[in-house]
C-alpha cells in the first residue's frame, strides 16, 4: 500500500511539474507574441508618419502650383492626392490594432483613470508600444517637449508617485489584465 501511494504521489508530482512548466512556457509564448505585435504596431505608426510626410509634400505641390498659377502642376498635385487617398486605408487602423493587441486597454485606462483625456490615453498607448519621446513627437507632429509635458500631465492625473515610471505602470496594468 505504501509503495502504491509512493508511486501515485510521484506520478502526481511529475504531472504537477509538467503543468507548471507548460503554464510557464505558455506565458513566455504570450509575452513573445505580444513583443512581436508591439513591433508590428510600431512599424505601422512609422508608416503613418510617412503618410503624413507624403501629405505635406502634396500640400507643397499644391502651394507651388497655385503660386505659379500653373494648371498642369495643379492637375499633377491633384493626381498625387488622388493616388494617396486610394492607397490609404481606414484612419482607425491604429485604434483597431491596439485594441486587438491589448483587448480593452483603452477601456481599462478610462475605467482606472476617468480623468485621462483621449490625448493622455494616446500617449499611454505610445509608451506601451515602447516609442521614444522623439518617435512619439514625430508621429503626433509636435515638439519633443510637448510629448514630455503630455506624459508628465498623464502621470500627474493618475496620481503616480515619482519613483514609479508611467511606462512601468502601464506595462503592469496591461500584464495584470492579461493574467486575469
N, C-alpha and C positions, 0 to 999 in steps of 0.2 A: 504494500500500500504506500509506503514511504517512497519507494523507488518510482512508482507511478505518479505520485504527487510531484516528485522532483522533476520528472520528465515533462509533465504538463506545465509546471512552472517555467522551466527553461524554454519550452516552445512559446509559451505566452510572453515571456520576457523578450525573446528574439523577435517575435511578431510585433511587440510594442516598440522595440528599437527600429524595426523596419518602417513602421507607421510614422515615427518621429522623423526618421531620415527622409521619407517621402514627403512629408509636410515641409521639411526644411528645403528640399530640392524644389518643390512646387513654389515656395515663397521666393526662392532665388530666381526661378524661371519667370515669375511675375515681375520681379524687380528688373530683370534684363529686358523683358518685353516693354516695360514702362520706359526704360532708358532709350530703347530703340524708337519708341513712339515720340519721346521728347525730342530726340534728334530730328525726327521727321517733321515735327511741328516747328522746330527752329528753322529748318530748311524752308518750310512753307512761308514763314514770316519773312525770311530774307527775300523770297520770291515776291512777296507783297511789296517789300521796299523797292525792289527793282521795277515793279509795275508803277509805283509812284514816281520813280525817276523817269520812266518812259513817258508818263503823262506830262511831266514837266517839260520834256523835250518837245512833245506835241504842242503844248501850250506856247512854247517858244517859237515853234514853226508858225503857228497862227499869228503871233505878235509880229514876227518878221514879215510875213505875207501881208498883213494889214497895213503896217507902216510903209511897205514898199508899194502897196496898192496893186499887187500882182495877182491876177485872177488864177493863173496856173499854180502859183505857190499856195494859194488858198485851197484850191482843189486837192493839191498834194497833201496838205495838212489835214484836210477833211478825210482823205483816203486813209491816212495814218491813224486817225481817230477811229474810223470805222473798223479797221483791222484790229486795233487794240480792243475795241468793245467786243468784237466777235471772238477774239482769243481769250478774253477774260471770262472767268466763271463767276458764280454767285459770290457776293461780297461777304456772306455769312459763313464762309468755309472755316475761318479761324474759330468762330464760336462753336460750330458743329464739331470740329476736330477736337477741340479742347474738351468739350462735353463727352465725346466718345472715348477720349483717352482717360479722363477723370470724371466719370459719371457723377453728376450732382455737385461738382466742386463749386460752381458759381452759387448754387442754392445754399450749399453748406457755408460758404463765406458770408452770404447775405443773412443766413439764419444766426450764425455765431456773432456776426458783427453788422447789425442792420444800419449802422451809421455810415458804412462804407458806400461811396458813390460808385457808379459804373466805371469811372476812370481809376479809382483806387483798386477795384477788382481787376481791371485790366493789368495794372502794374503788378498785382499779386500773381496773376497768371504768367506774366513775362518772367517774374522771379522763379516761379515753379519750373519754367522751361529752362532756367539757367542762363537767361540772357543778361549780358552785362549792361551797365548804365549806357555805354556808348551804343550798343546794339538796340536797346530799347528806344533811345533817343532817335536813332536813325529811322526805326520803324514808325515812330509816332510823329516824326518830322518836327521835333522840338530840340531844345538845347539839353545837354547832359545835366546841367544844373536843375532844370525843370523836372527831369526824371528823379533825380536825387531828392528834391523837395517833395515830390509826389509820394515817393516811397516813405519818407520820414513822416509825412502827414498821415499816410495809411497806418503806419506803426503807432502813431500817437492815437489815432481813432480807435485802434484795437487795444489800447492801454497796455502795450507790451513793455516790460522793463528793459532798460538799456542793455543788460547782459544777454538778452535773447535777440537774435537777429530775425528779421522779418522772413528771410529765406528759410531758416531752420523751423520757424513756427509754421509756415505754410506747408513745408515738407511733412512735418509731424501731423498736421491737420489732415493732409491727404492720406498719409500712411495709416492713421487711425481709422479713416473712412474705409480704406481698402480692407483692413483686418476685420471690420465689423461684419 
